[in-house]
Every structure is written in structure tokens, then in C-alpha cells.
Amino acid sequence: MIDYQLEPELSTDEFIDVLVRSTLGERRPVDDRERVESMLKNADLIVTARLNGRLVGVSRAITDFAFCTYLSDLAVDESCQKQGIGRKLIERTHEAAGLMTRLILIAAPKARSYYPHIGMVPHDSCWMRDPA
């Protein structure tokens, strides 16, 4: 049974480990510990999924708790995917932020087909500026 909880004090080591095990680590600065620590420290919501105490999934979001919630990271250990963990992490994150907020995310290339499957709709006017 998967245990879901808000975990604002998630350790940097566990976060990096699940990022790598999910393949999201390919697009996150997992080799820059200080930056990852800052990512965790400055998140508004961190929701975890644990199986027998082992971290198997995490969502990390930034929100104003009133209008919008940006789901920056959604990572599920590859060995635990296709079990509904990602969907549940999204639901728990949205509930914690407030269901009146609009949940926004940018899909990882490998996950583009996942989000329509769980009822999310694409938006055609997202704009980004890459880091300097």
C-alpha cells in the first residue's frame, strides 16, 4: 500500500534518488546539490508517495493557494509506474493547493501522452525563457 503525505522536509538525497529512478533526473540539476536543496526549500508543496517507507514518487509545486499552482516536478520510480501513483500525487497536490487553483505543468517529453489520459488538457500559449 502506498502512503501519500505532505513532506516539506524531504531530504535532498531522497529527492535526487527518486528523480534519477524516474528518469526526470535527466532534466533536473541532480549533480548540483546546492541548487536541488534550493528547489526543495523554496517549494510551496512537496507531496510524497512511499512504499514500505521507501520514496517511490514525489510532486513539487509552487502555488499562491488562490489562483494557480505550478507543478514543477512529478517523479515516479520507473519500477512503480503505471500503478496510479502519478495520478494520485497530482490529485493530492491539487487538493493541498486548493481545488480552485488552476494546476499547470510542463510535460517531460516521455510523459506527453500521460497527461491527457488522466484528464488534463493541453494549452497552446505557454511561453518559456531558458535559464541564462
N, C-alpha and C positions, 0 to 999 in steps of 0.2 A: 504494500500500500504506500502511495506517495503522500508525503507530508508537505503541505504548502504553508508558507508563512512569510510575513514581512520580516526582513532580516537586514536592518540598516547597518549593522556592524559586521557584515560579511567580510571575511578575510580576503586580502589581496591574493594570497596563494590559491585559495579555493576558487576564486573568481577566474583567475588566469587559467587554472587547470580545466575548469568546465568550458571556458572559451576554446581552448585547444581541442578538447574532446568533442566539441560540437562542430568544429571547422570554422566557427566565427573568428577564432584566433588568427585566421589568415588575413582578416581585415581589421584587426584591432592591434594596438601597440603593445602586445604581450611581452616584448623584450625591453620595454621602458616602464619599469616598476613604479617609478615616481608618478608617471602620467596615469597609470592604471589606478594607483592609490587616489589620485585626484578625481578620477572618474567616479570612483565609489563614494568618496567623501562628499562630492557635490551633487550626487543624485538625490532626487526627492523621494523616490520609491525604489526599493530593491525587494523583489519577491523571489523566493527560492522554492525549489522542489527537491526534496530529499527522499532517497530510498534507503531505508535502514541506516539513516544518518549521513549517508554519502550524498554530496551535492550532485544532482543529475540535471538540474535546469535552473535558469535564472532569467529574470527580466529586470532591466534597469531603466527607469523612466525619470523624465524631468516634467514637472507639471505646475500649474498655478492653482490647481484644485478647484477651478471655477469654469474655465473655458476650454483649455487644451491640455493634452497630455502627449508628450513625445516619447514613444517607446524606442529608446536608443539601442538597447541590446535585448535580444531574445535568443538564448542559447540553450539547447538541449543536447546532452551527451548523445552521440550518434547511436550508441548501443541501446538507447531508451527512446528513440524517435518512433513515430507512428503509434503512440500509445495515448495520445491526447494531452500530453504534458504541456506542450507549447500552447495549445488552446486554453488550457486551464490557467497557465501563467498569464496569458493575455487577459482573461476574464478577471482574475484576482487583481491584476494591476489596474484595470479599468475601474473595478469596484472601489479599490483603495483611493484612487484619484478622484472618484466621483463620476457616476454614470452620465452626468450632464456635460462632462467634458468630451471633446472630440479626440479620439485616440488616433494618433498619427505615427506612421513608421515608414522607414525606407527599407525595402526588402533586400536582403542579400541575394546576389544573383542565383544561388542554388535554391532559394526559398520562394522565388517569384510565384510559382504555381500553388504554393501552400495557402497563401492568404485569401484568395477568392474561395477556396474550399471551406474556410471557416467563416465566410460571410462578410469579409472585408471587401471594399470596392476601391479600384484604382482612382487616382486623381491625376489629371493631365497637366497641372500647372505648378509642379514642385520645382523650385529653383535652388541650386546649391552653389556655394563658393568653396573650392578646395582649400585646405589649410596652406598657409604660406610656407 
